[in-house]
Amino acid sequence: MAASPKRREDRLEIPLPAAPKKVLERAALSQNKSIGAFMLDSALTAAAEVLAERREFNLNARQYDAFVAALDAPSKPKPRLAKLLKTPSAL
């Protein structure tokens, strides 16, 4: 009989003063969630926003034209980069 795989969950511990903990408890209670579920949902939402800010940016027409021109411009030789890429990895 094969043993069932153990479920492993990583834990994240945060030192938390009493006052902020009470705020989190009230907020979690207002959404009928545990503090852990509330914090995880909130942290994931914040993380998605931070990462989206790194993927998307807004440009006005002048900035867009300059950006497209830079993308279309021929690349310049980078001798130090070429040398680095030819160097064997330590791994």
Z-matrix of the N, CA and C atoms (Angstrom, degrees):
N
C 1 1.453
C 2 1.521 1 108.55
N 3 1.320 2 116.71 1 123.91
C 4 1.462 3 121.24 2 -177.87
C 5 1.527 4 109.70 3 -78.11
N 6 1.312 5 114.16 4 140.17
C 7 1.460 6 118.93 5 178.23
C 8 1.524 7 109.27 6 -76.62
N 9 1.323 8 115.81 7 141.52
C 10 1.460 9 118.74 8 178.84
C 11 1.529 10 109.23 9 -72.99
N 12 1.335 11 116.96 10 142.90
C 13 1.461 12 118.85 11 -178.99
C 14 1.524 13 110.24 12 -65.23
N 15 1.316 14 115.01 13 142.30
C 16 1.459 15 119.33 14 178.66
C 17 1.519 16 109.44 15 -76.04
N 18 1.293 17 115.54 16 138.63
C 19 1.461 18 120.83 17 177.25
C 20 1.522 19 107.57 18 -81.83
N 21 1.312 20 115.51 19 123.67
C 22 1.458 21 119.57 20 -178.89
C 23 1.522 22 108.96 21 -114.36
N 24 1.295 23 115.26 22 129.08
C 25 1.450 24 120.80 23 176.58
C 26 1.522 25 108.46 24 -124.37
N 27 1.320 26 116.20 25 131.80
C 28 1.450 27 119.78 26 174.99
C 29 1.516 28 108.17 27 -76.11
N 30 1.310 29 114.78 28 148.01
C 31 1.450 30 120.10 29 -179.84
C 32 1.522 31 108.77 30 -116.89
N 33 1.306 32 114.83 31 147.16
C 34 1.449 33 122.34 32 176.96
C 35 1.520 34 106.52 33 -125.63
N 36 1.313 35 115.72 34 120.12
C 37 1.456 36 119.45 35 -179.48
C 38 1.517 37 109.48 36 -109.45
N 39 1.329 38 115.41 37 135.22
C 40 1.461 39 121.37 38 -177.73
C 41 1.528 40 108.57 39 -127.70
N 42 1.329 41 117.22 40 122.89
C 43 1.467 42 118.24 41 174.18
C 44 1.532 43 108.52 42 -66.07
N 45 1.302 44 116.44 43 131.33
C 46 1.449 45 119.84 44 -172.07
C 47 1.531 46 110.89 45 -138.32
N 48 1.331 47 117.67 46 120.33
C 49 1.467 48 119.87 47 174.84
C 50 1.530 49 110.73 48 -65.03
N 51 1.304 50 116.18 49 161.92
C 52 1.463 51 121.67 50 -174.57
C 53 1.530 52 113.19 51 -61.39
N 54 1.329 53 117.68 52 -43.04
C 55 1.470 54 120.01 53 -175.28
C 56 1.536 55 111.81 54 -63.83
N 57 1.323 56 119.28 55 -49.78
C 58 1.470 57 117.77 56 177.72
C 59 1.530 58 112.65 57 -63.61
N 60 1.321 59 116.91 58 -32.63
C 61 1.461 60 119.48 59 178.78
C 62 1.525 61 110.33 60 -63.63
N 63 1.334 62 116.58 61 -40.44
C 64 1.467 63 119.76 62 178.81
C 65 1.532 64 111.11 63 -63.75
N 66 1.329 65 117.04 64 -38.56
C 67 1.465 66 120.88 65 177.91
C 68 1.531 67 109.26 66 -62.72
N 69 1.336 68 116.66 67 -45.48
C 70 1.462 69 120.46 68 178.88
C 71 1.526 70 111.17 69 -63.25
N 72 1.324 71 116.83 70 -40.71
C 73 1.469 72 120.49 71 178.47
C 74 1.522 73 110.72 72 -60.79
N 75 1.354 74 116.82 73 -44.46
C 76 1.472 75 120.11 74 -179.91
C 77 1.523 76 111.13 75 -65.21
N 78 1.322 77 116.05 76 -42.28
C 79 1.466 78 119.45 77 -179.51
C 80 1.529 79 110.52 78 -65.40
N 81 1.329 80 116.50 79 -42.97
C 82 1.467 81 120.38 80 179.20
C 83 1.527 82 110.35 81 -63.20
N 84 1.310 83 116.53 82 -43.86
C 85 1.459 84 121.43 83 179.27
C 86 1.532 85 110.88 84 -60.95
N 87 1.332 86 116.44 85 -38.12
C 88 1.468 87 119.78 86 -179.05
C 89 1.530 88 111.84 87 -65.84
N 90 1.329 89 116.98 88 -21.39
C 91 1.463 90 120.93 89 178.30
C 92 1.526 91 112.13 90 -107.92
N 93 1.330 92 116.14 91 11.86
C 94 1.465 93 122.26 92 -179.81
C 95 1.528 94 111.91 93 53.99
N 96 1.336 95 115.58 94 45.35
C 97 1.458 96 122.00 95 178.67
C 98 1.516 97 109.48 96 -126.34
N 99 1.317 98 114.59 97 159.30
C 100 1.459 99 118.48 98 171.26
C 101 1.524 100 107.82 99 -74.14
N 102 1.320 101 116.94 100 162.73
C 103 1.467 102 119.71 101 177.76
C 104 1.530 103 109.70 102 -59.88
N 105 1.316 104 116.57 103 -42.09
C 106 1.455 105 120.13 104 -179.80
C 107 1.515 106 112.34 105 -61.39
N 108 1.329 107 116.67 106 -45.37
C 109 1.469 108 120.58 107 179.43
C 110 1.524 109 110.62 108 -65.17
N 111 1.335 110 116.29 109 -41.59
C 112 1.461 111 120.21 110 179.00
C 113 1.517 112 110.79 111 -62.48
N 114 1.334 113 116.67 112 -46.08
C 115 1.459 114 120.44 113 -178.82
C 116 1.528 115 110.95 114 -65.89
N 117 1.326 116 117.49 115 -40.44
C 118 1.461 117 120.43 116 179.77
C 119 1.533 118 110.12 117 -64.24
N 120 1.328 119 117.21 118 -47.40
C 121 1.469 120 120.61 119 178.75
C 122 1.528 121 111.05 120 -59.28
N 123 1.330 122 116.14 121 -45.54
C 124 1.462 123 120.71 122 -178.64
C 125 1.528 124 111.28 123 -65.34
N 126 1.321 125 116.58 124 -42.47
C 127 1.467 126 120.81 125 -179.52
C 128 1.522 127 110.94 126 -66.25
N 129 1.329 128 117.28 127 -40.25
C 130 1.466 129 120.05 128 179.38
C 131 1.522 130 111.50 129 -67.45
N 132 1.321 131 116.97 130 -37.00
C 133 1.464 132 120.41 131 176.49
C 134 1.527 133 110.15 132 -64.34
N 135 1.324 134 116.62 133 -45.65
C 136 1.468 135 120.44 134 178.61
C 137 1.528 136 110.75 135 -63.26
N 138 1.325 137 117.15 136 -40.42
C 139 1.466 138 120.90 137 179.80
C 140 1.527 139 110.71 138 -63.91
N 141 1.316 140 117.27 139 -41.80
C 142 1.462 141 120.78 140 179.01
C 143 1.528 142 110.65 141 -62.38
N 144 1.330 143 117.20 142 -39.73
C 145 1.465 144 120.82 143 178.73
C 146 1.525 145 110.85 144 -65.63
N 147 1.320 146 117.20 145 -43.94
C 148 1.464 147 121.30 146 179.70
C 149 1.520 148 110.29 147 -62.22
N 150 1.323 149 116.64 148 -44.92
C 151 1.459 150 119.76 149 -179.24
C 152 1.526 151 111.57 150 -68.44
N 153 1.322 152 117.57 151 -35.22
C 154 1.469 153 120.71 152 177.98
C 155 1.519 154 110.30 153 -64.08
N 156 1.320 155 117.33 154 -36.46
C 157 1.458 156 120.84 155 178.98
C 158 1.520 157 111.36 156 -63.92
N 159 1.333 158 117.34 157 -24.91
C 160 1.452 159 120.84 158 179.44
C 161 1.526 160 111.56 159 -85.17
N 162 1.315 161 118.58 160 -17.20
C 163 1.468 162 122.50 161 -178.40
C 164 1.513 163 112.60 162 -97.50
N 165 1.299 164 116.76 163 -27.97
C 166 1.461 165 120.79 164 -173.76
C 167 1.525 166 109.91 165 -120.99
N 168 1.305 167 115.16 166 139.57
C 169 1.454 168 119.56 167 173.48
C 170 1.520 169 108.42 168 -147.13
N 171 1.314 170 115.37 169 149.25
C 172 1.464 171 121.64 170 -177.23
C 173 1.520 172 109.78 171 -103.18
N 174 1.317 173 115.53 172 137.87
C 175 1.452 174 121.75 173 179.23
C 176 1.522 175 109.49 174 -128.32
N 177 1.318 176 115.56 175 144.30
C 178 1.459 177 117.51 176 171.55
C 179 1.533 178 107.38 177 -79.31
N 180 1.322 179 117.95 178 177.34
C 181 1.471 180 121.68 179 -174.42
C 182 1.527 181 111.90 180 -59.22
N 183 1.328 182 117.64 181 -43.11
C 184 1.466 183 121.52 182 -179.25
C 185 1.524 184 110.76 183 -64.74
N 186 1.329 185 116.21 184 -45.25
C 187 1.466 186 120.49 185 179.19
C 188 1.533 187 110.89 186 -64.32
N 189 1.326 188 116.22 187 -39.23
C 190 1.466 189 120.48 188 179.27
C 191 1.527 190 110.73 189 -62.73
N 192 1.332 191 116.53 190 -45.31
C 193 1.462 192 120.29 191 179.26
C 194 1.530 193 110.92 192 -60.81
N 195 1.324 194 117.35 193 -41.61
C 196 1.466 195 121.14 194 179.01
C 197 1.526 196 110.34 195 -66.16
N 198 1.316 197 116.51 196 -38.80
C 199 1.466 198 121.17 197 179.02
C 200 1.527 199 110.91 198 -64.10
N 201 1.324 200 116.91 199 -46.81
C 202 1.465 201 121.44 200 179.86
C 203 1.526 202 110.03 201 -64.28
N 204 1.329 203 117.19 202 -39.38
C 205 1.469 204 120.19 203 178.07
C 206 1.523 205 110.65 204 -62.78
N 207 1.308 206 117.13 205 -40.35
C 208 1.473 207 120.41 206 178.24
C 209 1.525 208 110.69 207 -65.49
N 210 1.321 209 117.66 208 -38.89
C 211 1.464 210 120.50 209 178.19
C 212 1.527 211 111.56 210 -67.57
N 213 1.324 212 116.83 211 -36.00
C 214 1.462 213 121.52 212 -177.39
C 215 1.524 214 112.95 213 -81.11
N 216 1.318 215 117.41 214 -18.12
C 217 1.465 216 120.74 215 -177.67
C 218 1.531 217 109.81 216 -66.02
N 219 1.324 218 116.69 217 145.39
C 220 1.465 219 118.75 218 177.92
C 221 1.526 220 109.90 219 -64.43
N 222 1.310 221 115.06 220 148.43
C 223 1.468 222 119.09 221 -179.69
C 224 1.519 223 110.11 222 -73.58
N 225 1.310 224 114.80 223 152.68
C 226 1.460 225 121.24 224 178.07
C 227 1.524 226 108.45 225 -99.30
N 228 1.334 227 117.59 226 143.00
C 229 1.464 228 118.97 227 178.78
C 230 1.527 229 110.78 228 -62.49
N 231 1.308 230 115.41 229 141.17
C 232 1.463 231 122.52 230 179.06
C 233 1.528 232 107.46 231 -125.07
N 234 1.345 233 118.07 232 85.86
C 235 1.464 234 120.64 233 -175.49
C 236 1.526 235 113.78 234 -57.60
N 237 1.342 236 117.73 235 -39.84
C 238 1.476 237 119.35 236 -178.86
C 239 1.523 238 110.66 237 -66.57
N 240 1.335 239 116.94 238 -37.47
C 241 1.462 240 120.21 239 178.09
C 242 1.526 241 110.10 240 -67.44
N 243 1.324 242 117.05 241 -42.29
C 244 1.467 243 120.63 242 178.50
C 245 1.525 244 110.18 243 -60.25
N 246 1.329 245 116.62 244 -42.74
C 247 1.474 246 120.46 245 179.09
C 248 1.529 247 110.50 246 -63.31
N 249 1.330 248 115.91 247 -43.16
C 250 1.466 249 120.38 248 179.54
C 251 1.520 250 111.13 249 -60.90
N 252 1.312 251 116.97 250 -42.55
C 253 1.460 252 120.35 251 -177.51
C 254 1.534 253 111.99 252 -70.74
N 255 1.315 254 117.58 253 -20.49
C 256 1.466 255 121.00 254 177.32
C 257 1.528 256 112.31 255 -87.29
N 258 1.331 257 116.21 256 -14.09
C 259 1.465 258 121.14 257 -178.71
C 260 1.532 259 109.45 258 -77.10
N 261 1.359 260 117.10 259 129.63
C 262 1.467 261 119.17 260 178.72
C 263 1.530 262 111.47 261 -60.73
N 264 1.308 263 115.69 262 144.63
C 265 1.465 264 121.86 263 179.52
C 266 1.510 265 110.62 264 -74.49
N 267 1.311 266 116.38 265 150.74
C 268 1.464 267 121.70 266 176.19
C 269 1.531 268 110.01 267 -72.96
N 270 1.304 269 116.85 268 -18.38
C 271 1.462 270 120.34 269 -179.78
C 272 1.474 271 107.36 270 -84.65
